[in-house]
Amino acid sequence: MIQRTALTTSALAVSAALILSGCTGDDTPESEEQTATETAAAENEETEAADGDEQTAYGELIDGFPDTIEPLPEAEIVSSTLSPADEQAAEGEEAEATEAPEGEDGAEAENPQADSERIGVSLVQLSEKSEEEIIKFYTDSLKDKGFETVGDAAKEGDVTTQTFHDTKNDQTLSLTVGPGPDDDTNNRQVTVGGVVLR
């Protein structure tokens, strides 16, 4: 299921809430005013998400999710998210990438970024695998796609983080492994996210 909130719908809902609260005057019970305010705030939050064009699917991979990030085998997908990366940064990098080097073969030089879109991604999963198995899986999987680990895994409390970077295409991903919901020792929450090409 993809969550999207249309701007017009949100605007109408907020306007309706404000009109109702204005028409009722001072006789409006405090609880109703609070409810209207909370509703308007919630609508604004949803509108901001829609304006940013962020899309999230729960329990499955969202359509168009890049194959750079593979789901863990036998893991439960909690959510997957796509969001636009910094457009200005992406445009600058693409312009740089599309400049062909001088020389006879310059026009034929390969440019993997020229026809690609830079996008923010996030995949949240629950897995019964050990922390070591999870880190090894993503280290091997991302290595096949041109990524290398950046330093050693960092551990803070029960949470371990490992960063991966693809220097050639300037892609960066971060893997976080921590306790599952309610500190479930049999389940680990695994989050992989960052900026990749699609």
C-alpha positions in Angstrom: 0.0 0.0 0.0 1.5 3.4 -1.0 0.7 6.4 1.2 0.2 9.6 -0.7 -1.8 12.7 0.4 -3.0 15.1 -2.3 -2.3 18.7 -1.6 -5.8 19.8 -2.5 -7.4 17.3 -0.2 -5.3 18.3 2.7 -5.9 22.0 2.0 -9.6 21.5 2.0 -9.6 19.5 5.2 -7.5 22.2 6.9 -9.7 25.0 5.6 -12.8 23.2 6.8 -11.4 22.7 10.2 -10.5 26.4 10.5 -13.9 27.5 9.2 -15.8 25.3 11.7 -13.7 26.5 14.6 -14.3 30.1 13.6 -18.0 29.8 13.2 -18.7 28.2 16.5 -17.2 31.2 18.4 -16.4 31.0 22.1 -19.0 28.3 22.8 -16.8 25.6 21.2 -15.7 23.2 23.8 -12.0 23.2 24.5 -11.7 19.5 23.5 -13.2 20.1 20.1 -10.9 23.1 19.5 -7.9 20.9 20.4 -9.1 18.1 18.1 -9.4 20.5 15.2 -5.9 21.9 15.9 -4.5 18.4 16.0 -6.3 17.4 12.8 -4.9 20.4 11.0 -1.4 19.7 12.3 -1.6 16.1 11.1 -2.9 17.2 7.7 0.0 19.6 7.4 2.5 16.9 8.2 0.9 14.6 5.5 0.9 17.4 3.0 4.6 18.1 3.6 5.3 14.4 2.9 3.3 14.6 -0.3 5.0 17.8 -1.4 8.3 16.1 -1.0 7.0 13.2 -3.1 8.2 10.6 -0.5 6.5 7.3 -1.0 6.4 4.4 1.5 5.0 0.9 1.2 4.5 -1.3 4.3 5.1 -5.0 4.3 6.5 -5.1 0.8 9.0 -3.5 -1.6 7.6 -0.4 -3.1 7.3 -0.3 -6.9 10.5 1.0 -8.4 12.7 0.1 -5.4 16.3 -0.1 -6.7 17.8 -3.6 -6.8 21.0 -2.2 -5.3 19.5 -3.1 -1.9 18.6 -6.8 -1.6 16.1 -7.9 1.1 17.6 -10.3 3.6 16.5 -13.9 2.9 13.7 -15.0 5.2 13.4 -11.5 6.7 10.1 -9.7 7.2 9.8 -6.4 5.3 8.5 -3.7 7.6 8.6 -0.8 5.2 10.4 0.5 2.1 10.7 4.1 1.1 11.7 6.2 -1.9 12.3 9.9 -1.7 14.0 12.4 -4.1 17.6 13.2 -3.3 18.8 16.8 -3.2 17.9 18.0 -6.8 20.5 20.7 -7.0 23.3 18.4 -5.9 22.1 15.8 -8.3 21.9 18.2 -11.2 25.4 19.5 -10.5 26.8 16.0 -10.3 25.0 14.9 -13.5 26.3 18.0 -15.4 29.8 17.1 -14.3 29.4 13.5 -15.2 28.0 14.3 -18.7 31.0 16.3 -19.7 33.0 14.1 -22.1 36.7 14.1 -21.7 38.8 15.7 -24.5 40.2 13.5 -27.2 39.1 11.2 -30.0 37.4 8.7 -27.7 35.9 11.3 -25.4 32.4 11.1 -26.8 32.4 7.4 -26.4 33.5 7.3 -22.8 31.2 5.4 -20.5 29.1 7.4 -18.1 27.0 5.3 -15.7 25.3 8.3 -14.2 24.2 10.0 -17.4 20.9 8.1 -17.7 20.4 7.5 -13.9 18.3 9.1 -11.3 19.7 9.8 -7.8 17.2 8.8 -5.2 16.9 8.4 -1.4 16.0 4.9 -0.3 15.3 3.1 2.9 14.4 -0.6 3.7 13.4 -1.7 7.2 13.2 -5.4 8.0 13.0 -7.8 10.9 15.3 -10.8 10.9 16.2 -13.7 13.1 19.7 -13.8 11.7 22.7 -12.9 13.9 24.3 -9.5 13.6 27.4 -11.1 12.0 25.3 -12.9 9.4 23.4 -9.7 8.5 26.6 -7.6 8.1 28.2 -10.3 6.1 25.2 -10.6 3.8 25.2 -6.9 3.0 28.9 -6.6 2.8 29.0 -9.4 0.1 25.9 -8.2 -1.7 27.0 -4.6 -1.9 30.5 -5.5 -2.9 29.1 -7.2 -6.0 27.5 -3.8 -6.9 30.7 -1.8 -6.5 30.4 -0.8 -2.8 33.2 -1.0 -0.2 32.9 -0.8 3.6 34.0 2.5 5.1 36.0 1.7 8.1 34.9 -0.9 10.7 31.4 -1.3 12.0 30.6 1.1 14.8 28.8 -0.1 17.9 26.8 2.1 20.3 24.9 0.2 22.9 22.8 -2.5 21.2 23.0 -0.8 17.8 25.7 -1.5 15.2 26.2 0.6 12.1 28.3 -0.1 9.0 28.7 2.4 6.1 29.2 1.5 2.5 30.4 3.7 -0.4 30.6 3.3 -4.1 33.3 5.8 -5.1 32.8 5.4 -8.9 29.1 6.4 -8.8 29.1 8.3 -5.6 26.5 6.2 -3.9 26.4 5.8 -0.1 24.4 3.4 2.1 24.3 2.8 5.8 23.4 -0.5 7.5 22.0 -0.4 11.0 21.3 -3.5 13.1 19.5 -3.2 16.4 17.1 -4.9 18.7 13.6 -5.7 17.4 10.4 -4.3 18.7 10.1 -4.5 22.5 13.8 -5.5 22.6 12.9 -8.9 21.2 16.1 -10.8 21.4 15.0 -13.3 18.7 14.3 -10.5 16.2 16.6 -7.8 15.0 15.6 -4.6 13.2 17.7 -4.1 10.1 17.7 -0.8 8.3 19.5 -0.1 5.1 19.3 3.4 3.6 21.1 6.2 1.8 21.4 7.7 -1.7 21.8 5.5 -4.8 21.3 5.6 -8.5 18.2 4.1 -10.1 
